[in-house]
Amino acid sequence: MANMDQTVYIAGVGVISAIGNNVTEHLASFEREEAGMAEITLFDTIHRHTRPVAEVKLTDDELIAQTGLSTHNGRTALLSLVAAREAMADAAISGLQELRVGFVSANTVGGMDRSEDFFVKFLADNSKGKLKNVFDHECGSMTEIVADQLGITDFMTTISTACSSSANAIFYGARLIRNDVVDVVVAGGADAITKFTLNGFNTLMILDDEFCKPFDEHREGLNLGEGAGYLVLVSDKVAKTLNKPLYCTLSGYNNSNDAYHQTASSPDGTGSYLAMKKALDKSGLQPSDIDYINLHGTGTPNNDSAEGTAVKRLFDPVYPPMSSTKSFTGHTLGASGGVEAVFSALAIKHGLIYPNLRFETRMSDLPFEPERKFLKDQDLKHVMSNSFGFGGNCTSLIFSKI
Amino acid sequence: MKVYIRSAACISAQKTFGTNDFLTDVVEYNSTRLQAIEPDYKEFIDPKLIRRMSHVIKMGVAAAKECLKNGDTEMPGAIITGTAFGCIEDTVTFLTRTIEQNEELLPPTAFIQSTHNTVAAQIALMLKCHAYNNTFVHKGVSFESALFDAIMLLKEQEADNILVGGTEEMTDTSFTILTRLGLYKRRPVSNLSLYKSESKGTIGGEGAAFFLLTDKPSTDNLAELTAVNTFYKPKDTQDIEKRITAFLAANSLRPDDIDLVITGKNGDVRNDEIHRQLSKSLFKNNSLAYYKHLCGEHTVASSFALWLASNILKKGVVPDVILETKLKVAAPKKILIYNHYQNKYHSLMLLSAI
């Protein structure tokens, strides 16, 4: 049977997004309150001047040079490798070869950026298009490429549940430890901006043509982002052998389904409420124990209204500070749960609350508003991180101070 | 704790769905692509929705609902799916329009339904099921990953009656590209003589198979799912033998204790070389069976094998069409499914009669 009482610790973190190529750069951008959105440069698109995006500020060539990969099989894999490597280096676990190590990674686009190149030629003539550009189309290929670089072979899998993907990967990693399948697991996710996703979200008419304003009464949509974020989770046994301080524990988690609509959230935020409530139950905490919520907060009218309603139902009348860091990074889709888990772990370690940029007007049906200022020296014991995705897939994680 | 397969349902290129016939009326194809036999979806899905749903969503939802019906269960405790390519029909549709229409006037439906978790989401939506919902997309072990998650949930006492399935659709586009990548044979073959062709390439397939897993014993259960394991990039055949032996030993078994070994032979000489070697070493005393001539090779083809093994154990009958060597035990009690996908991803599933 699984040992569900075993504590799972976070021993390392790694992140890349529009506001930084590593953890240090992210902390500096948060303090400067500098968002990462700008006009798109990655590919030609008719949306260039109307849809700001939050790109990682490195070209594919620069990422290839940095990672040392000899082939380019998808920007998602490149981003993934940068952040996963940082997380492993940060954890600095000695004697790793003696331990069972897993890699649980999530993404939604796989090698779509390369497939797009392939398809332009392929559509004109089905015998054309370079096969190497479509060979690693699958989401699983991104994980495999990175696992091979990290030298992880004991356990590997890929999760894809839209925008909650990497939050699901993180708590799946914790469960692997509790089920004694692995001792150490690198868990999180990555996603690159592609023409496919940009146009997809554009057809849904949920892209803001200005920088997004999560949880604002006058919010008009999200900005697409890209990036990767990973945690190194370790068992109790491994944690005792480490010589550096651990970040925190993953004390609670839950995935619940909204079961309302393929893309829209239910008006009362049923799925979001259940995910937050059951994650609290799992950690044995009360709503009043939560010191900061890293909101899903995409900036779309629908998400923020549903999430806000669910927060109100669970936390009323006392609300912890909360904010959407998507106001900095844009919505990194399948990476967002991983990226924001890193932010949550950093919040606990450094006592930080991140500002919700560009917030002006409280939503009319909510009795609370997000934090506007960058706060330091906070004593945060428990941080909740929300990630909700298409298909009603709602996940909440709770990180706790050791 | 033991894990049981309470019920199963499978849509494939054979008559495996909604019938009591157990592969006696076998369908022959002369092609390098086997297409799933479609049921009448109106029994399972609101006709208004059928029109908008892609092939894989319809197959997945119908197989899931039939599996629940077979297991006399209205609401599963969790929904978990595995698929390597996801909703590839909708993905290709949206990608094609994006390129051909130069990003203008694109309808959103194909994009909305292109996410990999659409099948699991649609099942939850139809059942109004708020429980745990996850989708694994890891190449040749996508289905095994889903199965592994389901077993962990049972061990954690988090849920019971877990609905877990593998889904994959083959579209014209994916078939064209995978053929160019050298996965399939150059010329059409009869699927019933697949293993005689001694050439490179296999035949492509598709399908959806769902299972209801429980830890509650019952005489209605199909089989016990004793253990599942996967491994990646073994060094050589000796390494594979070592891992299979260790897997069996962990369950207090030796190869000779297995009444039937179902292998993932697919007619590609490169793929089948491993199976050939094992049939002369580890499995030299075992009765051997194969199945990919029936369902075609695809990333979740092992889900067809699990459906097959579950039914063999329940019915006490082994269909002649799967036998590679002579059957030593007429009604097998222990079955090992050994599959590998392009010699990268290997999986083992051990089943026991209840």
Boltz contact constraints between the chains, C-beta under 6 A:
constraints:
  - contact:
      token1: [A, 1]
      token2: [B, 155]
      max_distance: 6.0
  - contact:
      token1: [A, 2]
      token2: [B, 155]
      max_distance: 6.0
  - contact:
      token1: [A, 2]
      token2: [B, 156]
      max_distance: 6.0
  - contact:
      token1: [A, 4]
      token2: [B, 156]
      max_distance: 6.0
  - contact:
      token1: [A, 46]
      token2: [B, 103]
      max_distance: 6.0
  - contact:
      token1: [A, 119]
      token2: [B, 95]
      max_distance: 6.0
  - contact:
      token1: [A, 119]
      token2: [B, 99]
      max_distance: 6.0
  - contact:
      token1: [A, 120]
      token2: [B, 99]
      max_distance: 6.0
  - contact:
      token1: [A, 123]
      token2: [B, 99]
      max_distance: 6.0
  - contact:
      token1: [A, 126]
      token2: [B, 176]
      max_distance: 6.0
  - contact:
      token1: [A, 131]
      token2: [B, 181]
      max_distance: 6.0
  - contact:
      token1: [A, 134]
      token2: [B, 177]
      max_distance: 6.0
  - contact:
      token1: [A, 138]
      token2: [B, 84]
      max_distance: 6.0
  - contact:
      token1: [A, 138]
      token2: [B, 139]
      max_distance: 6.0
  - contact:
      token1: [A, 139]
      token2: [B, 137]
      max_distance: 6.0
  - contact:
      token1: [A, 140]
      token2: [B, 137]
      max_distance: 6.0
  - contact:
      token1: [A, 140]
      token2: [B, 138]
      max_distance: 6.0
  - contact:
      token1: [A, 140]
      token2: [B, 139]
      max_distance: 6.0
  - contact:
      token1: [A, 153]
      token2: [B, 232]
      max_distance: 6.0
  - contact:
      token1: [A, 157]
      token2: [B, 136]
      max_distance: 6.0
  - contact:
      token1: [A, 157]
      token2: [B, 138]
      max_distance: 6.0
  - contact:
      token1: [A, 157]
      token2: [B, 145]
      max_distance: 6.0
  - contact:
      token1: [A, 158]
      token2: [B, 137]
      max_distance: 6.0
  - contact:
      token1: [A, 158]
      token2: [B, 138]
      max_distance: 6.0
  - contact:
      token1: [A, 160]
      token2: [B, 116]
      max_distance: 6.0
  - contact:
      token1: [A, 160]
      token2: [B, 135]
      max_distance: 6.0
  - contact:
      token1: [A, 160]
      token2: [B, 137]
      max_distance: 6.0
  - contact:
      token1: [A, 161]
      token2: [B, 117]
      max_distance: 6.0
  - contact:
      token1: [A, 161]
      token2: [B, 135]
      max_distance: 6.0
  - contact:
      token1: [A, 162]
      token2: [B, 115]
      max_distance: 6.0
  - contact:
      token1: [A, 162]
      token2: [B, 117]
      max_distance: 6.0
  - contact:
      token1: [A, 168]
      token2: [B, 134]
      max_distance: 6.0
  - contact:
      token1: [A, 175]
      token2: [B, 152]
      max_distance: 6.0
  - contact:
      token1: [A, 179]
      token2: [B, 152]
      max_distance: 6.0
  - contact:
      token1: [A, 196]
      token2: [B, 95]
      max_distance: 6.0
  - contact:
      token1: [A, 199]
      token2: [B, 98]
      max_distance: 6.0
  - contact:
      token1: [A, 199]
      token2: [B, 103]
      max_distance: 6.0
  - contact:
      token1: [A, 199]
      token2: [B, 106]
      max_distance: 6.0
  - contact:
      token1: [A, 200]
      token2: [B, 111]
      max_distance: 6.0
  - contact:
      token1: [A, 203]
      token2: [B, 106]
      max_distance: 6.0
  - contact:
      token1: [A, 203]
      token2: [B, 108]
      max_distance: 6.0
  - contact:
      token1: [A, 203]
      token2: [B, 111]
      max_distance: 6.0
  - contact:
      token1: [A, 204]
      token2: [B, 108]
      max_distance: 6.0
  - contact:
      token1: [A, 255]
      token2: [B, 132]
      max_distance: 6.0
  - contact:
      token1: [A, 256]
      token2: [B, 130]
      max_distance: 6.0
  - contact:
      token1: [A, 257]
      token2: [B, 124]
      max_distance: 6.0
  - contact:
      token1: [A, 257]
      token2: [B, 130]
      max_distance: 6.0
  - contact:
      token1: [A, 257]
      token2: [B, 133]
      max_distance: 6.0
  - contact:
      token1: [A, 259]
      token2: [B, 124]
      max_distance: 6.0
  - contact:
      token1: [A, 259]
      token2: [B, 125]
      max_distance: 6.0
  - contact:
      token1: [A, 259]
      token2: [B, 128]
      max_distance: 6.0
  - contact:
      token1: [A, 259]
      token2: [B, 129]
      max_distance: 6.0
  - contact:
      token1: [A, 259]
      token2: [B, 130]
      max_distance: 6.0
  - contact:
      token1: [A, 262]
      token2: [B, 112]
      max_distance: 6.0
  - contact:
      token1: [A, 263]
      token2: [B, 112]
      max_distance: 6.0
  - contact:
      token1: [A, 274]
      token2: [B, 130]
      max_distance: 6.0
  - contact:
      token1: [A, 390]
      token2: [B, 115]
      max_distance: 6.0
  - contact:
      token1: [A, 391]
      token2: [B, 117]
      max_distance: 6.0
  - contact:
      token1: [A, 391]
      token2: [B, 121]
      max_distance: 6.0
  - contact:
      token1: [A, 393]
      token2: [B, 133]
      max_distance: 6.0
